């Protein structure tokens, strides 16, 4: 409507614009999807080993993908961009190149390191020449973002019975860390957010989960439908 009136006023300047100065309604911010701690635990259960080396390589690679996405809350583009030289074995961290080419150092959990060691034991035989990418495909070249998305989706369907996006694991890691620590600033640094306002969405997620737990567990949370109707009528 704004654009229409601007066009009309161009030909007829005396025309009054009834929407001039009106504020646009703010779109409701949709909370991101995330897994519960129990769902994350089920997802991280390794698939039994395969007989063939190539299948075993894919299994170990996919397990490491899940572990790093959740352990270090990486964006899928950050994960795909990892190189072997980004790993700090002594410090237990990984160097990540995030949005705007901003570099950050993030910790890596022990299960992820165990998955990394298992994967790296088979990687040399699959690598093509001097490929520096951490994650490679069956041709020995860097694994693409799209390939990672497809693998994570399939793993979610197999292990959780639902399609899964890599970003869901990042959201889950952030939510679980905030629930445990309550340190919003630390979570901001962990995720590589430029401003804390972006990170603040996880406080809403935390409240939403708290409300669900309250409704399920608190003895005073359950209200009889008739009681609710009574209060609505009196109001």
N, C-alpha and C positions, 0 to 999 in steps of 0.2 A: 504494500500500500504506500509506504514511504517513497519508493522508487517511482510509482505511478504518479503521485502528486508532484514530485520533483520534475518529472517529464512534462506534466500539464502546465506547471508554473513557468517552465522555460518558454512556452508559447503564449501564456497568459499570466504575466507577473502579478496582476491584481487578484488572481484566484487565491482564496484563503485555503491554507493547508490545515485540516482539522487534527491531524496526527502530529503536527510539529510540537516538539517539547515533551511528548509522551514517552515515558520510560518503557522499554521493552521488558516483558515479563521474563524473569530468570528461569531458565530450564532447570528442572529438578535434577540434582546430581545423582547419578545412578551408582550405587555401591558396587565395587568390583566383586567378582566371584572369588571364593576362597574355600579351601578344604579345612575340615576340622583336624585336630591333631591326630585323632584315630584314623581318619581317612589318609592322612599323609603317611602314617606308619604302615598302613596296608599297601599303599602305593610303592613305598620304598623296599618292600620285601623282594629280594632278588628272584628272578626266574631261574629254575634249575638249569644246569649246564647242558649244552648241546654236544653232540658227538663230533661234528665237523668243526675244524678250526675257524672257518669263515663265519659260521653261525655263532660260534662262541665269541668271536670278535664283535659281532653286531650286538649280541646280548650284553657283553661287558661295556661296550660303548654306550648303549642305550641306558644302562644302569647308571653310568657316570653322568650322562646328560641329566637324568632326574635328580641325582644327588647334588650336582652343582647348581641347578636351577633353584632347588629348595634350600640347600645349605647356605648359598651365598647370594640368594635373591637376585640373580642375574636376569637382565633382559635377554630375549632370545638372540637379538643382534649382537649383544656383548658375548654371549656364549659362543656363537658361530665365529666371532672374530678372535677368539683366544688362540694364542700361539704357545708352543712348548716353552719358549723363553719367558712367558708371563708367570710361570709357576715358581714360587719361592718355597722350596721343600723344607728349609730350615725354619723359616718364619711361619710356615703354615698358612700362607696367604696366596692370593692370585691378583695380578695387576689387570685392571679392566679399563677399556676405553669406552666411555659412556657417551651420552648425548652431547653434542657440541664438541666432540673430541676431548672431553674432560676425562682425565685419568684419575682413577681411585684405586686404593688397595683394600681388598675385602678378605675377611677370614674364611677359611674352609674347614668344615667339620671333619671329625675323625672318620665317620663312615664314608664320606666323599673321598678322603685320602686313600682309604682302603680300596675303593672302587677305582681310583686313579691308578694305583699300583698294578692292579689286576689288568686294567686296560692297556697300560703302557708296556706290559710284558708281551702283548701280541701286536701292538701297533707297528713296530719296525718291519715285520714281515708283510704288512699290508700297505705301507707307505710307498708313494711313487717318488722316487728320487730324493730331492732335498726339500720335500714338503714340510713347512714349519707349522702348519695348522695343528692344533691339539686334536680336533675332531675331524676325522676323514671318512670318506665313503668307501665302498668296495673297490673303487678304482684307484684309491690311494690319494684322492684330492680332497680339498677342504669341503666339509659338509655344509650345505647351504641352509639358510634360515628356513626355507620352505620344507626341506627334508626333515629338519628338527621338529617343525610343527607337526608334520605327518606322523613321525615316530612317537611324539608325546601324545598325540590324539589316540593313536592305536594302543599305546600302553595304558592310557586311562580307560579305554573301553575294555581291555583285557583284565586289568587288575581292579578297577572300581566299577565297571559296568556303565561308564559314562565317558563321553568325549571330553578331552582335556586340552586346554591351551597352555603353552609354556608360561604365559603371564599369570595364570592362576597360581602357579607355584611361587612366583615372586610375591604376589599378593598374600599368599598363605604364610610365607616366611616372615613378611613384615608384620602381619597381624599377630602371629604367634610370638614373635620377639617383643612386640609392644605389650602384649598381654602379660608376659613374664617379667619384663623389666620396667615398664611404665615410662621409659625414657624416650620421648618423642624426638629429641635432638639427635640421639644416637642412631635411631632408626632412619632419620633423614640422611645422615652421613653414610649409613650402610647402603641405602638405596641410591645414593648419588643424586638426590633431588636438589635443585638450585635453591628453592624456597621451602620453608617449613609448611606453608599452606597446602602444598601438594601432599605432603606426608600426613597432614591432619585428617585426611579422609579415613585413615586407619583407626582413628579414635572413634569414629562413627561405627565402623565395623566392630570394634571392641564392645561398644555399648549395645549394639544389636545382638551380639552373642551373649552378653550379660543378661539382656532381657529374655532371651530364649531359655537360658539356664534358670533364671528366676521363675519363669512361668512353669517350668518342668519340675523344679525342686523345692521351692519355698512353700511351706504349709499354708501361708496366707495368700498365695498368688492366685489360686483358683477361685473364681467368682461364679456363683450360680447364675445361669442365664436369666432367671426370673428376677434376681436381685439387680442385675444390670438394667433390665427393662424398667424396674421400679424407679431407679435413679434417673433414667432417661425421661420418664413421664413426669417426675417431680421437677426436673430442670425445665 
